[in-house]
């Protein structure tokens, strides 16, 4: 964990410094914004250059704290997740559950081969329909020990929930936070163009599953090829995992697991029926931790100590997220974010519709480096991209698709993404190791996105 905090934190702060320097070079600019249906939207064709606001040393060193404040919700959620799962871990319910599942799979090798694809498919469905992203966080601490027990590494354990959700999020079919908001801003019928997006979701999910399955098979056959081999050896020893026996469930373990399952049902109902987000989910997991501690027969001081220990493990991740958010703080305060958006959109105007749509995707990927909220990025870019699409002969549906690709397929590798860094922090995976491992599939999906933007031009995707 220390290596993750130090290396990644330094790397991100270097980016923060570069953005601060950029505010001295790139001219200031801004779009006029208006509030429409409760949303703050950019007014198309309203860009104007304004007086630059270069960010000096004072702004540079205040920006991480401002970023910490802006990202307080997800940081607080991480503290709650870390504390809650440490309580559940303290009850012994997770270890026994993992032990029993691993024992079952070890006795049924034919069943084991379906573990990765079925698990990832379930998460992908959640991503494409429920807009799940942050929801991957609580499952990281469940799937890593399960992956260990089955002979895999922490990367496989992390990838099942995280990249499963990411593949569905990128290949969004009914995702209200990407497709839903983008289409409403572009004045398209809600969830129109579903057929082609369904094909994209299938491709995204199948390719991601195949990638993970191939890696899982290799790392099981030769564990030392894992980038996490040495770190995982130490962690597996401390977990005392054993799949040679089925494990013994006590009545208290069963109560803890029933509490967890009930909480997951409440989570799904809350998201679908009541539009719950981070605050509500954080409250749910806090309640889950407290109740699990009591039904797991922990004493009050054991519950509080376990929660504090779990939350303490998230401090390094919280600092990384706050520092990453500082990039957006400086770009906004330095008035270069809108200038960047305007500059890229100006380059697209004279392109043929196919490369123009591909340039839209690249632009969305660039903006996504700064803005990681799907709804926030939609409200920033789509008011500009939708009318621009009309001018260059690209359908608004394709403009939405370019946004979907740029906001979805790029996120899992970005060190400025709070969710990505939160996942890696929980998993104990250094970002630089994750980056090297993810780079091949990330390049593949980047090329795939460019290719998938070509057919809509020929079949008039509207």
N, C-alpha and C positions, 0 to 999 in steps of 0.2 A: 504493500500500500504506500509506503514512503516513496518508493521509486515512481509510482504513478503520480502522486501529488507533486513531487519536485519537478520531474521532467515535463509533464503536461502543463503544469502551472507556468513554468518558465517559457515554454513554447507559446502558450496563449498570450502571455504578457508581451512577448516580442511582437505578436500580431497587433496587440493593443497599441504599442508604441508606433508601429507602422501606420496604423489608422490615424493616430494623432498627427504624425508627420504629414500624411495625405491631406489633412484639413488645412495645411499651409500651402498646398500646391493646387488642389482642385478648387475651382471657384464655388462660392456658396450659391445655393438655389433652392427654390421651394415651389411646391404646388399649393394651390388653394384647396382647402378641405371643407367639406360640408357634412352635416349630419343628416342622414336619410334612413328612416326606419330604425333609428337607434344605432346606426353604424356610421363611423367616421370615414368618409370616402374621399379619395382624391378627385378633384374636378379635372376632366380631360382638357388638354390644350390650355391649361392655366399656369404652366410653368413659367417662372421668371427668375432671372439671376438676381441675387440679393448680395448685400455686403457679407463678405466671408467672415467666419468666426473661428479663426485658428485656435486650436486647443493647446494650451501651454502645459508647463510642468504641474501647475496646481490642478488643472482639469484632468491631466493624465493620472495623477495619483488619487484623485477623488472618484474617478470613474468606476473602479472596482466596487467601492462602497455603494455608489448609486446603482450599479448593476446588481449587487447583492439585494438591495431594497426592491428593485423591480422584479427580481426572480424569487422573492421571498416565499411566494406560494409553493412553487415546486421544490424549493429548498426545505421548507417546512414539511412538505409531503415526504421527502426523502428521510428526514429525521424520524418521522412517524413510522415509515415502512421499516427502517433499520431497527428501531426500538421494538416494534411489534413482532417482527420475525425473530428477534433475539429472545423475546419472551417465549414464543412458540417453540423455538429451538431448545430453550431451557427445560421445557416440559418433557422433552424426549419424543414427542409425537412425530416430528418430521423424520428423525433418524430411524425410528421403527417402521414408519410408512415406506421410506425409501428402501430399507432393508427387505421388507416384504415384497415390494414391487420388483426389486432387482432379483430376488430369489425366484420369483415367478417367471421372469423373463429368462433367467439362466437355465431354468428347467424346460423352457419352451423356446428354442432358438428360432423356430418359424414365426413365433409371435413377436420376437424381438425386432425382426426386420421391418415390422410395421410401426414400431414405436415412433421413430423420427417423422415419417411422412404424415401419419395420422395426427400427431401432436401439432405439427407445423400447419397442417390444413385447418385445424380448429382455430388456431391463432390467426391465420390468414383471413378466415371468414369473419372473425371479430374485427380485424383491421379494415376490411373492405366495406363492412356494413355499419359497425358501431363507431368508427373513427377512433379505434383504440390505438394508443401510442404509449402514454404514461402508464397504462394498465399493465405493461410488460414488467414493470419494476417489481411487484410482489412475487412474480413467478420465477424470477432469476434465482432466488434463494432456495427454491424448491427443485428446479431442474438441474442445477449444478451438482448437488450431491447424488441425484439420480443418475446423471451422466457418468459421474465417477464410478458408481456401483456397477454400471454396465460396461465399463472399460473405455469410456470416452474421456474427453478432457473438459475443462471449464468453458472453452470456446463453443463446443457443441451444446453444453448445457445452457449457455447464454443465447446461442443462436436460435434454439427451438422457439422460445417465446418472443425474443426481440426481432429476429429477422423474419419469423413467421408473421408477426404483426406488421412488420415493415413491408413485406411483399404484398400484403392485402391493402395496406394504407396507400402504397404507390399505385397499385392496380385498382383504385377505388371505383366501386360500382354505385353504392348508395351512401358514401361517406358524406355526412352533412357538413363537416368542417372544411372539406376541400371542394368537392364537386358541388355540393348544395349551395354554399356561399358564393363560389365563383360563378355558377350559372345564374344565380339571382342577380348578381351585379352585372353580368353580361346580358341580362334580360332574355334568357333562354328558358324554355319550359323545364321545370325541376326534374332532374334525372333523365333528361332527354339524351339520346345517343348512347343508351345503355348497352346495346348489342356489341358495339366495338369495344367499349370499356370492359365488358365481360370477357371478351377474348383476351384483352390485355391482362386482366386479373389472372386468368388461367395460365397464361405464359409466365407471368411474374412469379406465381406460386410454384408452378412445376419446376421452373429453372432454379429457383432458390432451394427447393426441397432436394433436387438432384445434386446441387452443389454441396449442400450440408451432408447428404447421405454419403457422397463419395469421400468427403473429408473424414467423416466419422469412421468409415470402413478403413481408411488408411491409418488413422491415428489409433484405432483399436489393434490393427495388425502390427503397427510399429509406433508405440507411444512416444518415443524420443523425438519424432518429427514435429510434435506439437510445440508451438512457440511458448506455451505455458508449462512445458514438461517439468522443469525444476520447481517452479512455484506450486504446481499441482501436487507434486510428490509430497511436499511439506504439508499442504492443506489436507490431502487425503489421510495422511497419518494422524493429524489432529482430530479428524472427524470420526475415526475408529469405524469405518464402514466395513461391513461384512455381508456378502450375499450367499454365504454357505448355509445359513439358517434363515428361517422365515421371520424371525423376530417375534417378540411376545407383546401383544397389545394388551395393555391394562384398560380398565374401564375409564380411567382418566384420559388416556391417550385417545380413546374413541370419542369422548366428550369434546376434546380439543379439535379433532378432525371434523366432527359434526358442526362445531361452531364455525370452523373455517369454511366448510361447504355452504352453510347458511349465509355467511357473509358474502360469498361469491354470488349466490343467488340474489341477495339484496343489491349487490353491486350492479348486476345486469339489469335488474328491474329499475334501479335508480337512474342508470345511464339512459335506458330506452324510454322509460315512462316519465321520468322527472327531470331529464336533462342535467343530471349531476355532473359536476366537474371536480377539480382538484380539492377544493375545500370540503365538499361533501364526502368525497372518497377518503380524504385524510381523516375526517371524523369517524367514518366507518371503520377504518383500520385501527384507529386509536381504541375504539370500543372493542374491536376484535382482540387486540392485545391484552386489554384489561380482563375481559371475560375469559380468554384462553388461559391466562395466568391463574385465575381463581378455580376454573374447572379442572385445570391441570395440577391442582393441589400445591401451588406455589404460595409461599408466605408473602405478605405485603411488601416487605423489604426486598425479597427476591425478585418480585415483579418490577419494582422501581429500579433496582440495581441493573436488572437485565435490560430494561428499557434505556437507561442512561448509557450502558455499554454499547448497545446497538446504535443509538443515536450518535454516540461519540465517533463511531467508525465512519460516519457520513460527513464529518467536519471537513476533511480534505476535499471531498467531492463538492461540498457546498462552496468552498473557496474557488474551485475551478469554474463552477457554474457562474458565480458572481463575476469572476474575471472575464469569462467569455461574454457575459452580458454587457460588460464595459465597452466592447467593440461597438455594439448598437448605440450605447449612450454617446460615445464620442462621434459616431457618424451622424447621429441626429443633432447633437449640440453643435457640431462643426458644420452643419447644413450641407453635407456632401452626399447623403443618402438619396435625396430627391434628384440631385445633379447626376448621380450615377444612373438612376432610373431613366432620366431624360436623355442622357448621353447614349445609353444603349438602345433605347427606343428610336432615337434619331438615326442610328446606323441601320435599323431594320427597314426603314421606309422604302428604300430603293432596291430591295432584294426581291427576287422571284418568290412567289408564295411558298414553295417548298423550303428553300434555305431560310426564308423569313420565319416560318413556323419553328424551324430548328434553332434559329437565333433566339426566338422567344423562350424556348426551353433553356438555353444556355443563360439567358438573362435572368430567368426565374431561379436558376441554380446559384447565380452570383448573389442575387438578393437574399436567397435562402441562407447564405453564409452569415448574414446580419440578422435576419428576421426569421425566427423559428416557429412562430405561431402560424398555423395553417390559415386560420381566419384572418389574422393580422396581415399576412402576406397577400392574401386574396384582396383585402380591402385597400392595400397599398398599390398593388400592381394591376389588378383587373380593370379598374376604371380607366387606366391608360391603355392597356392592351386590347380591350374590347373594341373601342373605336378605331384604334390603329389597325386592327385586323380588317376592318371594313375598307380602310384606305388601300391596303396592300393586297387585297384579294384573298385573304385567309378567312375561313369561316370562324365565327366566334366560338363554335364548338371546339375547333382545333386550338384556339387560344386558351380555352379552359384545359384542354388536354396537355398543352405545353406547361401550364401552371402545375397541373397534377403531377407530371413527371419531375419537374424541377423541385417541387416541394417534397415529393415523396421518396424518390430513389436516391437522392443525395444525402438525406439526413443521417443514415446509420454510420457514416464515416466522419462526419463533421465534428471537430473538437469544440466548436462553438455552440453545439446543440446541448441544451440542458438535459434532455431525455437520454441522449447517447452517453453523455458523461456520467449521468446518474446510473445508467445500466452498467457501464464499465466499472464504476466505483463500487457498486454492490457486488459485482462479479470479481473484483480484485484484478481486473485485466488492464495492464498499462495501455494507454491509447496508442503508443507507437507500435506495440505488438499487434493490436487490433487492426491498425491502419495497414500494416504490411500484409496481414492475412486477408483483409477485406479488399485490397486494391484490385486484384484480378477480376473478381465478380463485380466490383463497382465499375470498372472500365467496361466490362461486358454490358451491364445495364445502361451505361451512358450511351454506348453505341446502339443498343437495342432501342432506346428512346428516340434517337435520331432516325432510325429506320422506321419505327412505328408511326412517325409523323409524316411519312411519305404517302401511304395508301389513302388517307382521308382526302388528299387533293384530287385523286382520280375517281373516287366514288361519291364525291360531294357530301362530305360528312357535316351535317347540320343538326 
